Amino acid sequence: MDQAIIQIAREGLLLVVVASAPPLMASMFVGLVVSVMQATTQIQEQTLTFVPKLVAVFLSLAIAGPWIGEQLVRFTHSLFTGFPDLF
């Protein structure tokens, strides 16, 4: 029983990492591009990075949203169907 709970927790943590990767990577990439542009043009406006990152995160969630939802539903289904085996 302890091994099953540890396995479920491990899968849940891995799912959190995998599900958060697309918006996080999009935000990091856009932040890098905007930072390079700010460094080359010497425009050091702090609010300039916020809007492109926000747009990139929303676009990545719109594109990867169905896949993320599918992974969450798969994990939840396996969790609910595995409950009787735990006890």
Kinemage of the C-alpha trace (Angstrom):
@kinemage 1
@onewidth
@group {chain A} dominant
@subgroup {mainchain}
@vectorlist {calphas} color= white
{ca met a 1} P 0.000 0.000 0.000
{ca asp a 2} L 2.829 2.403 0.831
{ca gln a 3} L 4.488 1.732 -2.514
{ca ala a 4} L 1.234 2.468 -4.346
{ca ile a 5} L 0.824 5.811 -2.585
{ca ile a 6} L 4.430 6.742 -3.326
{ca gln a 7} L 3.913 5.783 -6.983
{ca ile a 8} L 0.741 7.899 -7.207
{ca ala a 9} L 2.507 10.872 -5.629
{ca arg a 10} L 5.449 10.442 -8.020
{ca glu a 11} L 3.141 10.318 -11.046
{ca gly a 12} L 1.249 13.366 -9.786
{ca leu a 13} L 4.413 15.412 -9.362
{ca leu a 14} L 5.648 14.373 -12.793
{ca leu a 15} L 2.280 15.356 -14.260
{ca val a 16} L 2.562 18.809 -12.684
{ca val a 17} L 5.994 19.283 -14.254
{ca val a 18} L 4.850 18.060 -17.672
{ca ala a 19} L 1.606 20.071 -17.631
{ca ser a 20} L 3.337 23.305 -16.659
{ca ala a 21} L 6.163 22.935 -19.183
{ca pro a 22} L 4.503 24.441 -22.319
{ca pro a 23} L 3.489 27.810 -20.800
{ca leu a 24} L 6.686 28.000 -18.774
{ca met a 25} L 8.904 27.341 -21.790
{ca ala a 26} L 6.961 29.822 -23.910
{ca ser a 27} L 7.336 32.486 -21.238
{ca met a 28} L 11.052 31.811 -20.852
{ca phe a 29} L 11.663 31.937 -24.607
{ca val a 30} L 9.733 35.190 -25.068
{ca gly a 31} L 11.480 36.675 -22.038
{ca leu a 32} L 14.871 35.818 -23.530
{ca val a 33} L 13.966 37.335 -26.908
{ca val a 34} L 12.604 40.510 -25.332
{ca ser a 35} L 15.658 40.807 -23.077
{ca val a 36} L 17.994 40.521 -26.044
{ca met a 37} L 15.960 43.149 -27.892
{ca gln a 38} L 16.070 45.428 -24.845
{ca ala a 39} L 19.822 44.981 -24.539
{ca thr a 40} L 20.452 45.771 -28.193
{ca thr a 41} L 18.181 48.827 -28.271
{ca gln a 42} L 19.063 49.931 -24.724
{ca ile a 43} L 15.388 50.355 -23.849
{ca gln a 44} L 15.129 49.295 -20.222
{ca glu a 45} L 11.393 49.452 -19.642
{ca gln a 46} L 10.292 46.872 -17.069
{ca thr a 47} L 6.693 46.665 -18.261
{ca leu a 48} L 7.734 45.884 -21.842
{ca thr a 49} L 8.279 42.194 -21.074
{ca phe a 50} L 4.930 41.625 -19.372
{ca val a 51} L 2.523 41.794 -22.334
{ca pro a 52} L 4.494 39.557 -24.750
{ca lys a 53} L 4.970 36.954 -22.018
{ca leu a 54} L 1.271 37.056 -21.177
{ca val a 55} L 0.322 36.612 -24.827
{ca ala a 56} L 2.810 33.753 -25.227
{ca val a 57} L 1.456 31.953 -22.162
{ca phe a 58} L -2.144 32.288 -23.353
{ca leu a 59} L -1.222 31.083 -26.844
{ca ser a 60} L 0.700 28.111 -25.485
{ca leu a 61} L -2.238 27.210 -23.244
{ca ala a 62} L -4.617 27.510 -26.195
{ca ile a 63} L -2.411 25.227 -28.286
{ca ala a 64} L -1.371 22.729 -25.609
{ca gly a 65} L -4.558 22.962 -23.555
{ca pro a 66} L -6.288 19.907 -25.029
{ca trp a 67} L -3.191 17.787 -24.530
{ca ile a 68} L -2.754 19.011 -20.942
{ca gly a 69} L -6.424 18.325 -20.246
{ca glu a 70} L -6.104 14.843 -21.723
{ca gln a 71} L -3.148 14.086 -19.449
{ca leu a 72} L -5.048 15.349 -16.390
{ca val a 73} L -8.125 13.284 -17.261
{ca arg a 74} L -5.972 10.188 -17.863
{ca phe a 75} L -4.285 10.565 -14.471
{ca thr a 76} L -7.584 11.213 -12.674
{ca his a 77} L -9.211 8.214 -14.357
{ca ser a 78} L -6.346 5.922 -13.391
{ca leu a 79} L -6.456 7.311 -9.863
{ca phe a 80} L -10.201 6.697 -9.443
{ca thr a 81} L -10.097 3.250 -10.998
{ca gly a 82} L -7.140 2.291 -8.795
{ca phe a 83} L -8.779 3.299 -5.502
{ca pro a 84} L -10.382 -0.114 -4.820
{ca asp a 85} L -6.990 -1.799 -5.201
{ca leu a 86} L -5.457 0.357 -2.453
{ca phe a 87} L -7.681 -0.939 0.342
